[in-house]
Amino acid sequence: LGQTGFLGLQFQCVISLSCPAGYLVVSIEPLPPVVMGDTVTLKCNFRTDGNLREIVWFRVTEGGRSKQKIFTYDAMYNTNFSHMEDYRRREEFAYQTTVRLPEVQMEDNGPYECHVGIYDRTYREKVVLASGSIAVVVMSPPKSISVIAVDQPTRFNRYEAQNFTLLCTVTGGKPAPVVYFKRDGELIEVLPSTQSSDGAESRGLSVPIDSRSLISRDLDDTKLQRSISFLNPGIEPARSDGVRPQQRYTSGATGQEGPKPTTEIIPETVVSREFPRWVLSSSPLYYFDYTETEANDGTIEVQAMLTWHLNPQLDSEAMFSCEVKHPALSMPMQAEVILSAPKGPKLSVTPCRAKVGDTVRIAVEGFQTGVKGNEVFPEPLFTWSHVGGLLLDGSAEREGKVLVLERVPAELNGSLYRCSAENPLGSTNSYLRLIIFENPRIKKETLQFNVADSGGAEFGPTHIMLLLSVTLEFT
């Protein structure tokens, strides 16, 4: 079976009906891609006019450099040959051999070969060989999908534009799945990140002039006009009914310039709670980046990134989903996140009744309100500070979900601590007043220490004078 040269020569001979020797035709039924865990049956069909000698199935490994024998059938001891048989009479026999692969795994992926050997009907000492091959393609559905925010946590700045990137990671799939993003259930049209010019590195800050808005959202015209009027005082805002206020005229005739006022006109002070104009200028363009990495088990890990110019006013409470299509899945796999700003972190103190000298831990347990319970996405940045002073270690602020105060002194009783929670969508503050109780144990030890000191001060000089007098007399 291993003599490939002899195999090729015999195969060229047996496929011709005019060849005097026996013929053998081997073929393997095609097999569509299979899903990992399924049971697969390989079927090898062959036609011949000779007597069956042997059937061998091989699994080809290491790129064809090695073959592993998985099935063998030897017909030598199971067949009785008749010497009265007319060897010149040609008869065709059809055979089928099958191999069952239960619960295929990724290591079962690859080519398989079916080798068949027969005895020639004319020359019984001659063995005719032929083979067929098939590639088993094992598909693996994705095992996990996750969405995170890149470069988080970060501070919130309402006056500085920020780019925001969602990273979707899909592992365990083969072939590579198709990954796409949706916003509020609608497919997001994206631009390849390579199409952006010099601003490609900033992921979305440079917007092509000829590019259209990929997501159109209606803005409040009143807010938009009011925001523009704050930036351009010369533009008079329109009323909610769309009619501009009537122009005021002086007492003079039309076309004549009225008398100039003698007093200074103080403009009305307007406090704007709107976001700056850069937020409301246009809808964002979404840029898409995609990478594939092959794992050790043959599966593909896919990372897809969606980057856009974050708009805290429009993107707050928006739901972004990463969805995956794969031939081994009956329905898309998805992971969802809802962008939300932190709203009032809930703080807890341990121990509940802190005493002087204890180690106090102030921790963030969750948020008072939020989407899906207490979930806030992306992860907020927590900053602690002591209102009206410094922290115990002398620093102005400290980051983290837990603030540790070691050996708190009595002077911290009634002190106020602030916890600031912020992410790219907004910020909020929570306050906690620390109550420190007296520690009876420390007070008792201090009293004993003071008594001992006072006793030493009373009897110490007397003992010293007696010792000096004894020493002098002895001398």
C-alpha positions as CSV (number, residue, x, y, z in Angstrom):
1,L,0.0,0.0,0.0
2,G,2.9,2.3,0.6
3,Q,4.4,2.0,-3.0
4,T,3.1,5.2,-4.6
5,G,4.9,4.6,-7.9
6,F,3.3,1.2,-8.3
7,L,0.0,2.6,-7.2
8,G,0.0,5.3,-9.9
9,L,1.0,2.8,-12.6
10,Q,-1.7,0.3,-11.7
11,F,-4.3,3.1,-11.3
12,Q,-3.6,4.4,-14.8
13,C,-4.1,0.9,-16.0
14,V,-7.3,-0.1,-14.3
15,I,-9.3,2.9,-15.3
16,S,-9.1,1.8,-18.9
17,L,-11.6,-0.8,-19.9
18,S,-9.3,-2.0,-22.7
19,C,-6.6,-2.9,-20.2
20,P,-6.3,-6.7,-19.9
21,A,-5.7,-6.6,-16.1
22,G,-8.5,-6.2,-13.6
23,Y,-9.8,-2.7,-12.9
24,L,-10.6,-0.8,-9.7
25,V,-12.3,2.5,-9.3
26,V,-12.4,4.2,-5.8
27,S,-14.4,7.3,-4.8
28,I,-15.4,8.9,-1.5
29,E,-18.8,10.5,-1.1
30,P,-18.5,14.3,-0.6
31,L,-19.1,15.5,2.9
32,P,-20.3,19.0,3.9
33,P,-18.7,20.8,6.8
34,V,-19.6,19.3,10.1
35,V,-20.1,20.9,13.5
36,M,-17.9,19.9,16.4
37,G,-19.6,17.2,18.5
38,D,-21.5,15.6,15.6
39,T,-21.1,12.0,14.5
40,V,-19.6,11.7,11.0
41,T,-19.7,8.7,8.7
42,L,-17.2,8.6,5.8
43,K,-18.3,6.5,2.9
44,C,-15.8,5.0,0.4
45,N,-17.3,3.4,-2.8
46,F,-15.3,1.2,-5.2
47,R,-16.1,-0.9,-8.2
48,T,-14.0,-3.8,-9.5
49,D,-14.0,-7.1,-11.3
50,G,-11.4,-8.6,-9.1
51,N,-11.5,-10.1,-5.6
52,L,-11.1,-7.9,-2.6
53,R,-7.8,-8.1,-0.8
54,E,-7.7,-5.3,1.7
55,I,-9.2,-2.0,2.8
56,V,-7.3,0.6,4.9
57,W,-8.4,4.0,6.1
58,F,-5.8,6.6,7.0
59,R,-5.9,10.0,8.7
60,V,-3.4,12.3,7.2
61,T,-1.6,14.5,9.7
62,E,1.3,17.0,9.8
63,G,0.5,18.4,6.4
64,G,0.7,15.1,4.6
65,R,4.0,14.0,6.1
66,S,2.4,11.4,8.3
67,K,-0.5,8.9,8.0
68,Q,-2.3,7.3,10.9
69,K,-4.1,4.0,10.2
70,I,-7.6,4.1,11.7
71,F,-9.3,1.1,10.1
72,T,-8.2,-2.1,8.4
73,Y,-10.1,-4.9,6.7
74,D,-8.2,-8.0,5.5
75,A,-10.2,-10.3,3.2
76,M,-7.6,-12.9,2.8
77,Y,-8.9,-15.1,5.5
78,N,-12.6,-14.4,4.9
79,T,-12.8,-15.3,1.2
80,N,-12.7,-18.8,-0.5
81,F,-11.4,-18.8,-4.0
82,S,-12.8,-21.4,-6.5
83,H,-10.2,-23.0,-8.9
84,M,-13.0,-23.9,-11.3
85,E,-13.9,-20.3,-11.8
86,D,-13.6,-18.9,-15.4
87,Y,-11.1,-16.1,-15.0
88,R,-11.7,-14.8,-18.4
89,R,-15.4,-13.9,-17.6
90,R,-15.4,-10.3,-16.4
91,E,-18.0,-9.4,-13.6
92,E,-18.3,-6.1,-11.9
93,F,-18.8,-5.9,-8.1
94,A,-19.8,-2.7,-6.2
95,Y,-18.6,-2.3,-2.6
96,Q,-18.9,0.3,0.1
97,T,-16.8,0.7,3.2
98,T,-17.7,3.2,5.9
99,V,-15.8,4.7,8.9
100,R,-17.7,6.3,11.7
101,L,-16.2,9.2,13.7
102,P,-18.2,9.8,16.8
103,E,-18.3,13.3,18.4
104,V,-15.7,14.8,16.1
105,Q,-13.4,17.4,17.7
106,M,-11.1,20.0,16.2
107,E,-8.2,17.5,16.0
108,D,-10.3,15.4,13.6
109,N,-10.2,18.2,11.0
110,G,-8.1,17.3,8.0
111,P,-7.8,14.9,5.0
112,Y,-8.7,11.2,5.1
113,E,-7.7,8.5,2.6
114,C,-9.4,5.2,1.7
115,H,-6.9,2.6,0.2
116,V,-8.3,-0.5,-1.5
117,G,-6.4,-3.5,-2.8
118,I,-7.8,-6.3,-5.0
119,Y,-6.5,-9.5,-6.6
120,D,-6.4,-9.4,-10.4
121,R,-8.8,-11.9,-11.9
122,T,-6.4,-12.9,-14.7
123,Y,-3.2,-12.9,-12.7
124,R,-4.0,-13.9,-9.1
125,E,-0.5,-13.1,-7.9
126,K,-0.9,-9.5,-9.0
127,V,-2.5,-7.0,-6.6
128,V,-4.2,-3.9,-7.9
129,L,-4.3,-0.8,-5.7
130,A,-6.3,2.4,-5.8
131,S,-7.3,5.1,-3.3
132,G,-9.5,8.1,-2.7
133,S,-9.3,11.1,-0.4
134,I,-11.6,13.6,1.3
135,A,-11.1,16.5,3.6
136,V,-13.2,16.6,6.7
137,V,-13.9,20.2,7.7
138,V,-14.9,20.6,11.3
139,M,-16.7,23.8,12.3
140,S,-16.7,25.1,15.8
141,P,-19.3,27.6,17.0
142,P,-18.0,30.6,19.0
143,K,-17.6,29.8,22.7
144,S,-17.6,33.2,24.1
145,I,-18.4,36.8,23.2
146,S,-17.6,40.0,25.3
147,V,-17.7,43.7,24.8
148,I,-15.5,46.1,26.8
149,A,-14.6,49.8,26.5
150,V,-11.0,50.5,25.5
151,D,-8.8,52.7,27.6
152,Q,-11.2,52.9,30.5
153,P,-11.8,54.1,33.2
154,T,-11.2,57.7,32.2
155,R,-12.2,61.2,33.4
156,F,-15.2,63.1,32.1
157,N,-14.6,66.4,30.5
158,R,-17.6,68.2,29.0
159,Y,-15.5,70.8,27.2
160,E,-13.1,68.4,25.4
161,A,-14.1,66.0,22.6
162,Q,-13.4,62.3,23.3
163,N,-13.2,59.3,21.1
164,F,-14.8,56.2,22.4
165,T,-14.0,52.6,21.3
166,L,-15.9,49.4,21.9
167,L,-13.9,46.2,21.6
168,C,-15.8,43.0,20.8
169,T,-13.9,39.7,21.3
170,V,-15.2,36.4,20.0
171,T,-13.3,33.2,20.8
172,G,-13.6,29.5,19.9
173,G,-15.0,29.8,16.4
174,K,-13.9,28.1,13.2
175,P,-14.2,29.3,10.5
176,A,-13.9,33.0,11.5
177,P,-17.3,34.4,12.3
178,V,-18.9,37.5,10.9
179,V,-19.0,40.3,13.5
180,Y,-21.1,43.4,13.2
181,F,-22.4,46.1,15.6
182,K,-25.9,47.5,16.2
183,R,-27.2,50.5,18.0
184,D,-30.6,50.3,19.6
185,G,-31.3,47.3,17.4
186,E,-30.4,48.9,14.1
187,L,-27.3,47.9,12.1
188,I,-24.5,50.5,12.2
189,E,-23.0,51.4,8.9
190,V,-19.2,51.7,9.4
191,L,-16.2,53.0,7.6
192,P,-12.9,51.1,7.6
193,S,-10.4,52.7,9.9
194,T,-7.8,52.8,7.1
195,Q,-10.0,55.2,5.1
196,S,-9.5,58.0,7.6
197,S,-6.7,60.3,6.7
198,D,-4.3,61.9,9.2
199,G,-6.8,61.5,11.9
200,A,-7.0,57.7,11.6
201,E,-4.8,57.3,14.6
202,S,-7.3,59.3,16.6
203,R,-10.1,57.0,15.4
204,G,-12.9,59.3,14.3
205,L,-11.8,62.8,15.0
206,S,-11.1,63.5,11.3
207,V,-14.4,63.4,9.4
208,P,-14.3,63.3,5.6
209,I,-16.1,66.3,4.0
210,D,-17.9,64.1,1.5
211,S,-18.9,61.5,4.1
212,R,-22.5,61.4,5.1
213,S,-23.8,61.0,8.6
214,L,-24.1,57.3,9.4
215,I,-26.8,57.8,12.1
216,S,-29.3,60.6,12.0
217,R,-31.0,61.6,15.2
218,D,-33.4,64.4,15.6
219,L,-32.2,67.2,17.9
220,D,-34.3,69.6,19.8
221,D,-34.3,72.7,17.6
222,T,-34.9,74.9,20.6
223,K,-31.8,73.6,22.3
224,L,-29.8,73.8,19.1
225,Q,-30.7,77.4,18.4
226,R,-30.2,78.4,22.0
227,S,-26.7,76.8,22.0
228,I,-25.8,78.6,18.8
229,S,-27.0,81.9,20.2
230,F,-24.7,81.4,23.2
231,L,-21.7,81.1,20.8
232,N,-22.8,83.9,18.4
233,P,-24.5,86.7,20.4
234,G,-25.4,88.4,17.1
235,I,-27.9,85.7,16.3
236,E,-31.2,86.2,18.0
237,P,-32.9,82.9,19.0
238,A,-36.3,82.0,17.7
239,R,-39.2,81.3,19.9
240,S,-40.7,77.8,20.3
241,D,-43.4,78.7,17.7
242,G,-40.7,79.5,15.1
243,V,-41.4,83.3,15.1
244,R,-38.7,85.7,16.0
245,P,-39.4,88.4,18.5
246,Q,-40.5,91.7,17.0
247,Q,-37.7,94.2,16.4
248,R,-37.7,97.1,18.8
249,Y,-37.7,100.6,17.4
250,T,-36.7,103.8,19.0
251,S,-39.1,106.8,19.3
252,G,-37.5,108.4,16.3
253,A,-38.7,108.2,12.7
254,T,-38.1,105.1,10.6
255,G,-34.6,105.1,9.2
256,Q,-33.4,107.7,11.6
257,E,-30.9,106.8,14.2
258,G,-32.3,107.2,17.7
259,P,-30.5,108.9,20.6
260,K,-27.8,106.8,22.2
261,P,-28.5,105.7,25.7
262,T,-26.6,107.4,28.4
263,T,-26.5,104.4,30.7
264,E,-24.6,101.2,30.1
265,I,-26.7,98.2,29.1
266,I,-26.0,95.1,31.1
267,P,-26.7,92.0,29.0
268,E,-28.8,89.3,30.6
269,T,-26.8,86.6,32.3
270,V,-27.7,83.2,30.9
271,V,-26.5,80.1,32.6
272,S,-26.2,77.3,30.0
273,R,-26.5,73.7,31.0
274,E,-26.2,72.5,27.5
275,F,-23.2,70.7,26.2
276,P,-20.8,72.6,24.0
277,R,-21.4,73.0,20.3
278,W,-19.0,70.3,19.3
279,V,-21.3,67.8,20.8
280,L,-24.4,69.0,18.9
281,S,-22.7,69.8,15.6
282,S,-23.3,66.5,13.7
283,S,-23.9,62.8,14.1
284,P,-20.8,60.6,14.5
285,L,-19.1,58.6,11.9
286,Y,-18.3,55.0,13.0
287,Y,-15.0,53.4,12.2
288,F,-14.5,49.7,12.2
289,D,-11.4,47.6,12.7
290,Y,-11.1,43.9,12.5
291,T,-8.4,41.4,13.4
292,E,-8.1,37.6,13.4
293,T,-5.8,35.4,15.4
294,E,-5.5,31.6,15.2
295,A,-5.4,29.8,18.5
296,N,-3.4,26.7,19.3
297,D,-6.5,24.4,18.9
298,G,-7.1,25.7,15.4
299,T,-10.0,28.0,16.3
300,I,-10.0,31.7,15.4
301,E,-10.2,34.6,17.8
302,V,-11.8,37.7,16.3
303,Q,-11.5,41.2,17.7
304,A,-13.7,43.9,16.2
305,M,-13.4,47.6,17.3
306,L,-16.0,50.3,16.8
307,T,-14.8,53.8,17.3
308,W,-16.7,57.1,17.1
309,H,-16.8,60.6,18.4
310,L,-18.6,60.3,21.7
311,N,-21.7,62.5,22.3
312,P,-22.6,62.3,26.0
313,Q,-26.0,63.9,25.3
314,L,-27.0,61.5,22.5
315,D,-25.1,58.4,23.5
316,S,-26.3,58.3,27.1
317,E,-28.7,55.3,27.6
318,A,-28.0,54.0,24.1
319,M,-27.7,50.3,23.7
320,F,-24.8,48.9,21.6
321,S,-24.7,45.2,20.7
322,C,-22.0,43.1,19.1
323,E,-23.5,40.3,17.1
324,V,-21.9,37.2,15.5
325,K,-23.1,35.1,12.6
326,H,-21.5,31.7,12.1
327,P,-22.6,28.6,10.0
328,A,-22.5,26.4,13.1
329,L,-25.0,28.7,14.9
330,S,-28.7,28.5,14.3
331,M,-29.2,32.1,15.4
332,P,-26.8,35.0,16.0
333,M,-24.8,35.3,19.2
334,Q,-24.7,38.7,20.8
335,A,-23.5,40.7,23.7
336,E,-25.1,44.0,24.8
337,V,-23.9,47.1,26.7
338,I,-25.8,50.2,27.6
339,L,-23.9,53.4,27.9
340,S,-24.8,55.2,31.1
341,A,-23.3,57.8,33.3
342,P,-22.8,57.0,37.0
343,K,-25.6,58.3,39.3
344,G,-24.9,58.6,43.0
345,P,-22.6,55.9,44.2
346,K,-23.7,54.1,47.4
347,L,-21.0,54.1,50.1
348,S,-20.5,51.8,53.1
349,V,-18.2,52.1,56.1
350,T,-16.4,49.3,57.8
351,P,-16.6,48.9,60.8
352,C,-20.0,50.5,61.4
353,R,-18.9,52.1,64.7
354,A,-15.4,53.2,64.0
355,K,-13.3,53.9,67.1
356,V,-10.2,55.9,67.6
357,G,-7.2,53.9,66.3
358,D,-9.3,51.6,64.1
359,T,-8.6,51.0,60.4
360,V,-11.7,52.4,58.5
361,R,-12.6,51.2,55.0
362,I,-15.0,53.4,52.9
363,A,-16.1,51.4,49.8
364,V,-18.4,51.8,46.8
365,E,-21.2,49.2,46.9
366,G,-23.1,50.3,43.8
367,F,-25.2,53.1,42.5
368,Q,-28.5,54.5,43.6
369,T,-30.0,54.4,40.1
370,G,-28.9,53.0,36.8
371,V,-29.8,51.0,33.8
372,K,-30.1,47.2,34.5
373,G,-30.0,47.6,38.3
374,N,-26.7,49.1,39.4
375,E,-24.7,48.5,36.2
376,V,-22.8,51.5,34.8
377,F,-20.9,51.2,31.5
378,P,-18.2,52.0,30.9
379,E,-16.5,51.4,34.3
380,P,-16.4,54.6,36.3
381,L,-13.3,56.2,37.7
382,F,-13.6,56.7,41.5
383,T,-11.7,59.5,43.2
384,W,-11.7,60.1,46.9
385,S,-10.9,63.4,48.6
386,H,-11.2,65.0,52.1
387,V,-13.4,68.1,52.0
388,G,-11.5,71.0,53.5
389,G,-8.3,69.1,54.0
390,L,-5.9,66.4,52.9
391,L,-6.2,62.6,53.3
392,L,-4.3,60.9,56.1
393,D,-1.4,60.1,53.9
394,G,-1.0,63.8,52.9
395,S,-2.3,63.4,49.4
396,A,-5.1,65.5,48.0
397,E,-7.0,62.6,46.4
398,R,-6.8,58.9,45.8
399,E,-8.3,56.7,43.1
400,G,-10.0,53.3,43.6
401,K,-13.3,51.8,44.8
402,V,-12.1,51.6,48.4
403,L,-10.5,54.3,50.6
404,V,-8.5,52.9,53.6
405,L,-7.9,55.1,56.6
406,E,-5.4,53.5,59.0
407,R,-5.4,54.3,62.7
408,V,-7.9,57.1,62.5
409,P,-7.4,59.8,65.1
410,A,-10.1,61.5,67.1
411,E,-9.6,64.7,65.1
412,L,-11.3,63.0,62.1
413,N,-14.6,62.8,63.9
414,G,-17.2,64.7,61.8
415,S,-14.9,65.0,58.8
416,L,-16.6,64.9,55.3
417,Y,-15.3,62.7,52.5
418,R,-16.2,63.0,48.9
419,C,-16.4,60.2,46.3
420,S,-16.4,61.3,42.7
421,A,-17.5,58.8,40.1
422,E,-17.0,59.7,36.4
423,N,-16.9,58.1,33.0
424,P,-16.9,59.6,29.5
425,L,-20.7,60.1,29.8
426,G,-20.8,62.1,33.0
427,S,-19.8,62.5,36.6
428,T,-21.5,62.5,40.0
429,N,-20.4,63.0,43.7
430,S,-21.4,61.4,46.9
431,Y,-20.5,62.5,50.4
432,L,-20.0,60.6,53.7
433,R,-19.5,62.1,57.1
434,L,-17.2,60.0,59.3
435,I,-18.2,59.5,62.9
436,I,-15.4,58.4,65.2
437,F,-16.3,57.0,68.7
438,E,-14.0,57.0,71.7
439,N,-12.0,53.9,72.4
440,P,-12.2,52.9,76.1
441,R,-9.2,50.6,75.8
442,I,-7.0,53.4,74.5
443,K,-8.3,55.8,77.2
444,K,-7.6,53.3,80.0
445,E,-4.1,52.5,78.8
446,T,-3.4,56.3,78.5
447,L,-4.6,56.8,82.1
448,Q,-2.3,54.0,83.5
449,F,0.6,55.4,81.6
450,N,0.0,58.9,83.1
451,V,-0.2,57.4,86.7
452,A,3.0,55.5,86.2
453,D,4.7,58.7,85.0
454,S,3.4,60.7,88.0
455,G,4.7,58.1,90.5
456,G,8.1,58.1,88.9
457,A,8.3,61.8,89.2
458,E,7.4,61.8,92.9
459,F,9.6,59.1,94.2
460,G,12.5,59.4,91.8
461,P,14.4,62.3,93.5
462,T,14.2,60.7,97.0
463,H,15.7,57.5,95.8
464,I,18.5,59.4,94.0
465,M,19.3,61.4,97.2
466,L,19.5,58.3,99.4
467,L,21.8,56.6,96.9
468,L,24.1,59.6,96.8
469,S,24.3,59.9,100.6
470,V,25.2,56.2,100.9
471,T,27.8,56.5,98.3
472,L,29.5,59.5,100.0
473,E,29.5,57.8,103.4
474,F,31.1,54.7,101.9
475,T,33.8,56.8,100.3
